[in-house]
Amino acid sequence: MNKPAIQPHVQETHTLRDYINLVKLNFVPIFLIALTGLLVAIIYAVNAPDIYKSTTVLKLSKPQGSVLSGSLLPEFQDFGSDRFIANEIEILKSYKLRTKVANALLDSFNISTQKNKYYLIFEDPSELKQGKFRVKTIAEIVRVLPKQVSIDQKRGLDIVEISVESPSPLESSMIVNCYAEAYKGINLSYNREQLTRVKNFLAQQRDEKQSELAAIEESWTAYKQSKGIVELPEQARALIDQSSDIQAKLNLTKIDLTMTEKNLNQFKDELKRRNPEVQNYIDNMATEPYIKRMQEDLAEEKSRRDRAMKAAGANSVEVKRTETKISEIENRLKNQLAVYKQGVLASTPDEIKTLTAKVLEEETKFQSLSASFRKLNEIGGDYDRKLSALPTSSTDLARLEREKQAYEKLYIQVEERYQEAIISEQSVPGNVLIIDEGLVPDNPAKPNRLLIIVIGLVLGTGMGVGFAFVRNYLDNTVKTPEDIQNKNLNILAWIPQIEGLESGIKDFEFVVARKPDSSASEAYRALRTRIKFSKLDKEALKVMLVTSPTSGEGKTTTTINLAGSFAQANFKTLILDADLRKPRVHTVFNQKRYPGFTDYFFGQATFEEVVRKTEVTNLDYITAGTIPPNPSEILSSTQMEAFIEKLKTMYDYILIDSPPVIAVTDSEILSSIVDATVLVVSASNTEMELMEKAVELLNHEQGSFIGIVLNNFTYRSGYGSYYKYYYYYSRPKDGSSKKSKIKV
């Protein structure tokens, strides 16, 4: 027998029209999902609370920085201010700053007369209507703030915007301004940190020296009163005056030495963390004998100059000589230190050169102060010995007088330095400028109700379209003739749905007889023509088997209407119901199942009794008859072959209705004794795998498979060419626009 005509493989592609067709075919679910999205968006937009937004604008200037806060790689620190701004933004988000804001917010709430104007700080804002004001703790407010505050840098600018959202317009303005002020305060404290440390140290020293001065004055007064001494000798007063100057300078040098040591230790710790080897080298250099000797000589000459100035005045020859010598020593020391500095920096990595130079500077200063302190202490000892040489009655009073004058001079100098430190601290500005303060907003910033509705509609539509695509992707059923052709299978015809069949109306099942002008009838006639010309030898095509992969796909309806179309073409045609499992041909013609051909086989009925006429001329049918227990044995018997041969002598075409080919082997058996086999699949019902499996079973060596009929194919506007076909054959003959009863 001839093999079925195999169509060339058509590569499956998708065009814009395919996607449009998919949307049209799924219009109802897409519309319902889009409508649901729209309704949800409308409900949300109507019930969403108004959110007010207040914004403050800050300008941040990049500070010069310090040695300790400098970048490890200075060549990258001038990339721009983006990194600096990013660091400042992290400070704005810090827990410390949020705590300051929370405290300021609670302080404002406590003194406010409009407590109902707040929202975020309440445990349950809904209780405000009842007059309850349960306020959150500081920790709870700190946790809430990040969700309501946004901090962003304007691209390419040193401008930072802080925005706060709250259902309360007053609260949003208050929080954003608290943020700005708290950050400005923290920034000032960071910039003034070193000066503040110096100021606090001087304040502590001032208080201590004031207390010590008061104690000395009290002892001095008590001693004079107890001894009855009013005046000291002139020689003693001159000695006391000189000794008090030395003592005051000694104490002041001790204070400077303490401050320098603190700074030096701070710089040393940082340098040791970055490069311990450089720090060890600097420590060795600081103890170098030549440097120490010059520092001691310098301290000696400075002391000699001070004594000469006290004795002979600032313009004396001795003062000028010592100043010249001081200048020479300083130059030698400076040059020697420059040599050491150049040597250290030459072998120091670039990223710590600035820090290294600072350590060298502070180390040199510390060693010079140490030498001066030792020299002043030595001179002070000389004066102590001179005071001890005074008469016994004047010695104790002279010592008290010296200490009193020394502390008076020291206190005055410490007070002067303290005031200078205050001025220096206050003169350091912050690098934060508040350009715009947060105002109380008049109108809500959110929600944008129109936008929410539009987004809801768009999302709903998108979800609907996505549903259509997912549904199409997961749907593995045959839908269009192209689906069959893409599997390299021959498509004989596509049959549209017949109106009324879905509701159980059987009168329209035999559509070629009941409504011969319908599109379904024309489709069956087209199927008849294609089957006739599927083989070159027309005489070899008389017995045709109609089957399907599974039940309910329209094989019986196709058998009856195809036979009817042959009969209408004046061919004597017979329908044989060989479905011995669930026969149905008799129900289409409203007749009983028996007697049928099985009854004829067993001699319980004559041939004339099993052959029945129909309302269509040239069309007869034979029912299945009594259902036997062994259908496959009957269909594969020689008696069945002889029966078909007998029918071939009496009819032009014989159409056999058989069981589904996947379920039982009956169709496989019959396909080997017929001239042609037609497989009926149902659109949007038959799975691709089942169709391919059925074709594989029918396409054996003795097979007569000639092609597939796509049943229940829906002619919709999405399938343009199919719709034109449907419209042409279903429109009324009078040319009116009256719709056909065939469902499209």
MOZI-V372917 format. One record per backbone hydrogen bond with DSSP energy under -1.0 kcal/mol. CO is the residue of the C=O (numbers start at 1). NH is the residue of the N-H. E is the energy in kcal/mol with one decimal. If there is no record, write none. Layout:
co = [CO	CO]
nh = [NH	NH]
e = [E	E]
This chain:
co = [15	16	17	18	19	20	21	22	24	26	27	28	29	30	31	32	33	34	35	36	37	38	39	40	41	42	43	44	51	51	52	54	56	57	57	58	59	73	74	76	81	82	83	84	85	86	87	88	89	91	94	95	96	97	98	99	100	101	102	103	104	105	106	107	114	115	119	121	124	125	127	127	128	134	137	138	139	140	141	144	145	145	148	150	152	154	158	159	160	161	162	163	164	166	168	169	170	171	172	173	174	175	176	177	178	179	180	181	182	183	184	185	186	187	188	190	192	193	194	195	196	197	198	199	200	201	202	203	204	205	206	207	208	209	210	211	212	213	214	215	216	217	218	219	220	221	222	223	224	233	234	235	236	237	238	239	240	241	242	243	244	245	246	247	248	249	250	251	252	253	254	255	256	257	258	259	260	261	262	263	264	265	266	267	268	269	270	271	275	276	277	278	279	280	281	282	285	288	289	290	291	292	293	294	295	296	297	298	299	300	301	302	303	304	305	306	307	308	309	313	316	317	318	319	320	321	322	323	324	325	326	327	328	329	330	331	332	333	334	335	336	337	338	339	340	341	342	349	350	352	353	354	355	356	357	358	359	360	361	362	363	364	365	366	367	368	369	370	371	372	373	374	375	376	377	378	379	380	381	382	383	384	387	391	391	394	395	396	397	398	399	400	401	402	403	404	405	406	407	408	409	410	411	412	413	414	415	416	417	418	419	420	421	422	423	425	431	433	436	446	447	448	449	450	451	452	453	454	455	456	457	458	459	460	461	462	463	464	465	466	467	468	469	470	471	476	478	481	482	484	484	485	490	493	495	498	500	501	506	509	510	511	515	518	519	520	521	522	523	524	525	526	527	528	529	531	536	538	542	543	543	544	545	546	547	548	549	554	555	556	557	558	559	560	561	562	563	564	566	567	572	572	573	574	575	576	576	578	584	585	586	593	596	597	598	599	600	606	607	612	616	618	619	620	621	622	623	624	630	631	632	634	637	638	639	640	641	642	643	644	647	647	653	654	655	656	657	660	665	666	667	669	670	676	677	678	679	681	682	682	686	687	688	689	690	691	692	693	694	695	700	704	707	708	709	710	711	714	716	718	719	720	721	722	723	724	725	726	727	732]
nh = [19	20	21	22	23	24	25	26	27	30	31	32	33	34	35	36	37	38	39	40	41	42	43	44	45	46	47	48	445	446	166	164	162	435	436	160	433	76	77	79	85	86	87	88	89	90	91	92	93	94	98	99	100	101	102	103	104	105	106	107	108	109	110	111	117	118	122	136	127	128	130	132	131	123	141	142	143	144	145	147	148	149	165	163	161	157	60	154	58	152	56	150	54	52	172	173	174	175	176	177	178	179	180	181	182	183	184	185	186	187	188	189	190	191	192	193	196	197	198	199	200	201	202	203	204	205	206	207	208	209	210	211	212	213	214	215	216	217	218	219	220	221	222	223	224	225	226	227	228	237	238	239	240	241	242	243	244	245	246	247	248	249	250	251	252	253	254	255	256	257	258	259	260	261	262	263	264	265	266	267	268	269	270	271	272	273	274	275	279	280	281	282	283	284	285	286	288	292	293	294	295	296	297	298	299	300	301	302	303	304	305	306	307	308	309	310	311	312	313	316	320	321	322	323	324	325	326	327	328	329	330	331	332	333	334	335	336	337	338	339	340	341	342	343	344	345	346	352	353	356	357	358	359	360	361	362	363	364	365	366	367	368	369	370	371	372	373	374	375	376	377	378	379	380	381	382	383	384	385	386	387	388	390	394	395	398	399	400	401	402	403	404	405	406	407	408	409	410	411	412	413	414	415	416	417	418	419	420	421	422	423	424	425	426	427	428	61	59	57	51	449	452	453	454	455	456	457	458	459	460	461	462	463	464	465	466	467	468	469	470	471	472	473	474	475	688	684	485	486	487	489	488	708	710	713	501	505	504	509	511	514	515	518	522	523	524	525	526	527	528	529	530	531	532	533	534	538	541	654	675	676	656	678	658	680	661	662	558	559	560	561	562	563	564	565	566	567	568	571	570	652	653	620	655	622	578	657	580	588	589	591	625	600	601	602	604	603	610	611	621	619	573	614	575	612	577	597	598	634	635	636	637	641	642	643	644	645	646	647	648	650	651	574	544	576	546	578	664	669	670	671	672	673	545	706	547	709	711	685	686	478	691	692	693	694	695	696	697	698	699	703	677	679	492	681	495	683	716	719	720	723	724	725	726	727	728	729	730	731	735]
e = [-1.6	-2.4	-2.8	-2.2	-2.1	-2.4	-2.7	-1.3	-1.4	-2.2	-2.8	-2.5	-2.5	-2.5	-2.6	-2.2	-2.5	-2.3	-2.5	-2.5	-2.2	-2.4	-2.5	-2.5	-2.8	-2.2	-1.9	-1.8	-2.2	-2.0	-2.3	-2.4	-2.5	-2.2	-1.4	-2.7	-2.2	-2.2	-1.1	-1.1	-3.0	-2.5	-2.2	-2.2	-2.4	-1.7	-1.6	-2.2	-1.3	-1.3	-2.0	-2.2	-1.8	-2.3	-2.7	-2.4	-2.4	-2.6	-2.2	-2.4	-2.2	-2.1	-2.5	-1.4	-1.7	-1.2	-1.4	-3.4	-2.1	-1.7	-1.0	-2.1	-1.6	-3.5	-2.3	-2.5	-1.7	-1.5	-2.0	-1.2	-1.4	-1.6	-2.1	-2.8	-3.1	-2.3	-2.4	-2.4	-2.9	-2.2	-2.4	-2.7	-2.1	-2.9	-2.1	-1.8	-2.2	-2.7	-1.8	-1.8	-2.1	-2.2	-1.8	-2.4	-2.7	-2.4	-2.2	-2.3	-2.3	-2.6	-2.1	-2.2	-2.1	-2.3	-2.2	-1.0	-3.0	-1.9	-1.9	-2.7	-2.7	-1.9	-2.5	-2.5	-2.1	-2.3	-2.9	-2.2	-2.2	-2.9	-2.3	-2.1	-2.6	-2.7	-2.3	-2.2	-2.3	-2.8	-2.1	-2.2	-3.1	-2.5	-2.3	-2.3	-2.0	-2.2	-2.1	-2.2	-1.7	-2.3	-2.3	-2.0	-2.6	-2.5	-2.1	-2.6	-2.7	-1.6	-1.9	-2.4	-2.7	-2.5	-2.4	-2.5	-2.5	-2.7	-2.0	-1.9	-2.5	-2.7	-2.1	-2.3	-2.7	-2.2	-1.8	-2.2	-2.8	-2.5	-2.0	-2.4	-2.8	-2.4	-1.7	-2.5	-3.0	-1.7	-1.6	-3.7	-1.3	-2.1	-1.8	-2.1	-2.2	-1.8	-2.1	-2.3	-1.7	-2.2	-2.7	-2.0	-2.2	-2.2	-2.6	-2.3	-2.0	-2.3	-2.5	-2.2	-2.0	-2.3	-2.5	-2.3	-2.2	-2.2	-2.6	-1.7	-2.0	-3.3	-1.1	-1.2	-2.0	-2.6	-2.4	-2.3	-2.0	-2.1	-2.7	-2.4	-2.1	-2.4	-2.7	-2.2	-2.3	-3.0	-2.8	-2.8	-2.5	-2.7	-2.2	-2.0	-2.3	-3.1	-2.7	-2.1	-2.5	-2.9	-1.8	-1.6	-1.1	-2.5	-2.6	-1.8	-2.2	-2.5	-2.2	-2.6	-2.6	-2.5	-2.1	-2.5	-2.4	-2.3	-2.6	-2.2	-2.3	-2.5	-2.8	-2.3	-2.3	-3.0	-2.2	-1.9	-2.6	-2.7	-1.5	-1.6	-2.2	-1.9	-2.0	-2.0	-2.6	-1.8	-1.2	-1.4	-1.4	-2.4	-2.5	-2.3	-2.7	-2.8	-2.5	-2.4	-2.5	-2.7	-2.6	-2.1	-2.6	-2.6	-2.9	-2.1	-2.2	-2.9	-2.8	-2.2	-2.3	-2.5	-2.4	-2.2	-2.3	-2.1	-2.3	-2.7	-2.6	-2.6	-1.7	-1.1	-2.8	-2.8	-1.9	-3.4	-1.3	-2.6	-2.3	-2.5	-3.1	-2.7	-2.3	-2.8	-3.5	-2.5	-2.6	-3.0	-3.0	-2.3	-2.9	-2.8	-2.7	-2.1	-2.4	-2.9	-2.9	-2.3	-2.6	-2.8	-1.5	-2.8	-4.4	-2.3	-2.6	-1.2	-1.4	-2.1	-2.3	-2.7	-2.9	-1.5	-2.4	-1.3	-1.5	-1.6	-2.1	-2.8	-1.6	-2.0	-2.0	-2.1	-2.0	-2.2	-2.1	-2.4	-2.2	-2.2	-2.3	-2.2	-1.7	-1.3	-1.1	-1.5	-3.2	-1.8	-1.6	-3.3	-3.4	-1.9	-2.9	-2.5	-1.4	-2.1	-2.5	-2.4	-2.3	-2.4	-2.2	-2.3	-2.1	-1.7	-2.4	-2.4	-1.7	-1.8	-2.0	-1.9	-2.4	-3.0	-3.1	-1.2	-2.7	-1.5	-1.1	-1.2	-2.9	-1.2	-1.7	-2.0	-1.8	-2.9	-1.1	-1.3	-1.4	-2.2	-1.5	-3.3	-1.2	-2.0	-2.4	-2.5	-2.1	-1.4	-1.6	-2.5	-1.6	-1.3	-1.4	-2.6	-2.1	-2.2	-2.2	-2.1	-2.0	-2.1	-1.1	-1.9	-2.1	-3.2	-2.9	-2.8	-2.2	-1.5	-2.1	-2.4	-2.4	-1.0	-1.7	-3.2	-2.4	-2.4	-2.8	-3.6	-1.7	-2.5	-2.7	-2.2	-2.6	-2.3	-2.5	-2.3	-2.0	-2.0	-2.0	-1.6	-1.1	-2.3	-2.1	-3.3	-2.6	-3.3	-3.0	-1.2	-1.6	-1.2	-2.6	-2.1	-1.8	-2.6	-3.1	-2.4	-1.8	-1.5	-1.3	-1.6]
